[in-house]
């Protein structure tokens, strides 16, 4: 059972889904999903909604905080939803936790991750279907200031074969 909190109100919901709370205050605090297969969505208010993901779903959550002088904070989390009761870290705005595949902060590095997501899409692959190891690789390489190995159709095919074999 998940407990969702919206301001002063608390609501109990029976769900095996991982839930991500998204806030959108135009020009100030903006959170959005860059990719991911949303299983359900619930609009809480004009500036807040909750997106739900099934166990194993990979998604990207982008956060941008701006002031009158430009972006003052940016982050992107690529995470994989975990089964209810599984041990995992809990990101802010995420119910049930999730396995963090990539987490970067500062808008220039976020922009690089967004470019890598575009590159995966340009290869004809849905980013949520890409190997979780690729997203770990992207985060590790960017944090080390090293170039990222491209995610190709051949790498994707190898990932799909490993997935079928259960490795």
TORMI-543580 format. One line per 10 residues: number of its first residue (from 1); for each residue x, y, z of C-alpha. Coordinates in Angstrom, 1 decimal, padded with zeros to 4 digits. Layout:
NUM = X/Y/Z  ...
END
This chain:
1 = 000.0/000.0/000.0  001.3/003.4/-000.9  000.7/006.6/000.9  000.6/009.6/-001.3  000.8/013.1/000.2  -000.4/016.2/-001.5  000.2/019.2/000.8  -001.8/018.6/004.0  -003.9/015.7/002.5  -002.9/012.1/002.7
11 = -004.5/009.4/000.6  -004.0/005.6/000.8  -003.9/003.9/-002.5  -003.5/000.1/-003.2  -001.1/-000.2/-006.1  001.9/-002.2/-007.2  003.0/000.7/-009.4  005.9/003.1/-008.8  004.5/006.6/-008.7  006.3/009.8/-009.7
21 = 005.0/013.2/-008.6  005.5/015.9/-011.3  005.2/019.6/-010.6  005.0/022.3/-013.2  005.1/025.9/-012.2  005.8/027.6/-015.5  009.1/029.4/-015.7  010.0/028.5/-012.1  009.9/024.8/-011.1  009.4/022.4/-014.0
31 = 009.5/018.6/-013.8  008.7/016.4/-016.7  009.2/012.9/-018.1  011.6/012.7/-021.0  010.7/009.1/-021.7  009.0/006.1/-020.2  005.8/004.1/-020.6  003.3/005.5/-018.2  000.9/002.9/-016.9  -001.5/005.4/-015.4
41 = -001.7/009.2/-014.8  -003.6/011.1/-012.1  -004.0/014.9/-012.2  -003.9/016.2/-008.7  -004.1/020.0/-009.4  -003.4/022.5/-012.1  000.3/022.3/-011.5  000.8/018.7/-010.2  000.2/015.2/-011.5  001.3/011.7/-010.6
51 = 002.6/009.3/-013.3  002.7/005.5/-012.5  005.0/002.9/-013.9  004.9/-000.9/-013.8  007.8/-002.8/-012.2  010.8/-002.9/-014.6  009.8/000.2/-016.5  012.6/002.6/-017.3  011.9/006.3/-017.3  013.7/009.7/-017.2
61 = 012.6/012.5/-014.9  013.9/016.0/-015.7  013.8/018.8/-013.2  014.6/022.5/-014.0  014.5/025.3/-011.5  014.7/028.9/-013.0  014.9/032.4/-011.6  014.6/035.7/-013.3  018.3/035.3/-014.3  018.0/031.8/-015.9
71 = 018.4/028.2/-014.9  019.7/027.9/-011.3  019.3/024.1/-011.0  018.9/021.2/-013.4  018.8/017.4/-012.9  017.9/014.3/-014.6  017.3/010.9/-013.1  016.9/007.8/-015.2  015.4/005.1/-013.0  013.9/001.7/-013.3
81 = 010.7/001.0/-011.3  011.0/-001.8/-008.8  008.5/-004.3/-007.5  006.5/-003.4/-004.4  008.5/-004.4/-001.3  011.8/-004.6/-003.2  014.7/-002.9/-001.5  015.7/000.3/-003.4  016.7/003.9/-002.8  013.8/006.4/-002.8
91 = 014.2/009.5/-005.0  012.3/012.6/-004.0  009.0/012.7/-005.9  009.1/008.9/-006.3  006.9/006.4/-004.4  008.0/002.8/-004.0  011.6/003.7/-004.9  013.4/002.8/-008.0  016.8/001.6/-009.1  018.7/004.7/-010.1
101 = 020.5/004.1/-013.4  021.8/007.6/-013.9  021.6/010.8/-011.9  023.3/014.1/-012.9  022.9/017.7/-011.8  023.8/021.0/-013.4  022.1/022.0/-016.6  025.1/021.6/-019.0  025.5/017.9/-018.0  021.7/017.4/-018.1
111 = 021.8/018.8/-021.7  024.5/016.1/-022.6  022.2/013.4/-021.2  019.3/014.7/-023.2  021.6/014.6/-026.3  022.4/011.0/-025.6  018.7/010.2/-025.3  018.2/011.9/-028.7  021.1/009.8/-030.1  019.4/006.5/-028.9
121 = 016.1/007.7/-030.6  018.0/008.5/-033.7  019.3/004.9/-033.8  015.6/003.9/-034.0  015.4/002.6/-030.4  013.0/003.7/-027.7  015.1/005.0/-024.8  012.9/003.1/-022.3  013.8/-000.1/-024.1  017.6/000.5/-024.1
131 = 019.8/-001.6/-021.8  019.8/-000.2/-018.2  023.6/-000.8/-018.4  023.8/001.8/-021.1  022.3/004.5/-018.9  024.7/003.6/-016.1  027.5/003.9/-018.6  026.3/007.3/-019.8  026.2/008.6/-016.2  029.6/007.2/-015.3
141 = 031.3/008.5/-018.4  029.8/012.0/-018.1  030.7/012.2/-014.5  034.3/011.3/-015.3  034.4/013.8/-018.2  034.9/011.0/-020.8  033.2/010.4/-024.1  030.1/008.2/-024.2  030.1/005.0/-026.2  027.2/005.2/-028.7
151 = 024.2/002.9/-028.2  023.9/001.1/-031.5  021.4/-001.4/-033.0  024.0/-004.1/-032.5  024.4/-003.3/-028.8  020.6/-003.2/-028.5  020.3/-006.6/-030.2  022.9/-008.0/-027.8  020.9/-006.6/-024.8  017.7/-008.2/-026.1
161 = 019.4/-011.6/-026.4  020.8/-011.3/-022.8  017.4/-010.3/-021.6  015.7/-013.3/-023.3  018.3/-015.7/-021.7  017.7/-014.1/-018.3  021.3/-013.0/-017.8
END
